[in-house]
């Protein structure tokens, strides 16, 4: 199999050198190859091939680490399964770390040792990215965000036009010409971000949130320069590109002087900006960051909005986005909202931090080369939804909405998929 | 003391030095650093990471694999008991016959569990493909360590073989996967810290 240049290998191995704490070192040395994580992985459950066992993915990264960074691996590589970083290793890593993992983190909580497997997978992706092996489709999504300010490549003019007609719609719906979608206003309480899929494909979800802000009498604004909550560079582990994207939103918060940055319903976007962002740019935020789900739950709790659950009588269930629930601790809020907004609610089994990934995370939706696998693993989510008997699946993540929409069509579920804001907007009582 | 006992003591020194190197590396790399705004509590999460999160009621790797889980528990207990007995031997503290027989009986179960886990690794394809020589060697060394501990407790003439296996095991621990004796705690600590910081663990009832 082909050798790689020394320079390329050196670039890849940099991921093991630049550690800010002992986390990576601990996780790379801890796996005992018990393989008991297999059943916690949607890939393995949908396609029981040993290559999909999470421990195999950890071992791919750890075996390279052992080969170049441990005494035993350097001297007797065969003894500890230490692998050379060559074309064969790289191809296998690309296939399994990019193409067979949504980084949902379910295996982390069930690992017999306690290895943060999704963190190790991300480290492996970072290694590949450093060497120039990030999948083209995923990289082009990042390039679009870097070049245009949003991953859909929407021009500022088009975005403003969209917001203007959404504002007209809002005014008609609430019967008040003073109702606004405020753009680029300074000194507001809230700067609201969006997933660019909203202006591009789902503008009604912007309307829904605008209606909620109107009902809550919120002081808010949207930036037309930087509104993209997503950060796909998180999935390739490209720190430089990720830093640019985080800094843009950070700077826009400073420019507009908003007090709170409210993240749209986007699992990975929330994770990338709220949790990883400060570490990527090397400083804490001087402002509050929260998700729209937490904000809406607060509105209901504080009596700032009123809902009529009788407006939605169909059985509703919740799909918890992995990045929001398992990696962000947001579990109770969406339940509190939905229980206040609808008459009939049922849980999926399992749910909350135990929920099963829809299969669209980890950048899978952006990597068309793995579409077939993505749809295959989705069978598990389809069956989970079917068992609930729900007619509506609510999920606070546009990425999950996309994947669930494809699941709905492929597995003929006959359900509606809605964001939390859309459900709340439908149940809103406008005085 | 016999030459094989001195050998074991020398190897114990190598083992401790090796583990100290691993521990020092972990400590020098430092504690978790996170610049995001903390949402949850670290201490309850760490406590959960080392207790509830490992219980067979919560962990799929346990409740979906009950026979392996139980075998693993016995196997690890057998290792801890064998280490304990090793220090008794080194300190030349006599263990009375009924206790020695009881321990040997317990170790016999642990040894069966160890061999069971080894056979599982050899037979099940997904484990076989995941394994490297270190996985087999580590299992065999620990299982023979337990077996010979039981043998020595019953018959002193097993001592040379026992101390030779102990010596090999001690030198091997810092080199192969048995070093998870150190890294297990570090990995669980990091996982507990991560989930605690973000308010994920301990899980709330929904």
Interface residues (C-beta under 8 A of the other chain):
Chain A: X19 X20 X21 X22 X23 X25 X26 X27 X29 X30 X31 X32 X33 X34 X35 X36 X37 X38 X39 X40 X50 X51 X53 X55 X56 X59 X71 X72 X78 X79 X80 X81 X108 X109 X110 X111 X112 X113 X114 X115 X116 X274 X275 X276 X277 X278 X279 X282 X283 X284 X285 X288 X289 X325 X326 X327 X328 X329 X331 X332 X335 X347 X351 X352 X353
Chain B: X22 X25 X26 X27 X29 X30 X31 X32 X33 X34 X35 X36 X37 X39 X40 X49 X53 X54 X59 X60 X61 X62 X64 X65 X68 X72 X124 X125 X126 X127 X129 X130 X131 X132 X133 X134 X135 X137 X175 X176 X177 X179 X180 X183 X184 X186 X187 X188 X189 X190 X191 X192 X194 X195 X198 X199 X200 X203 X204 X206
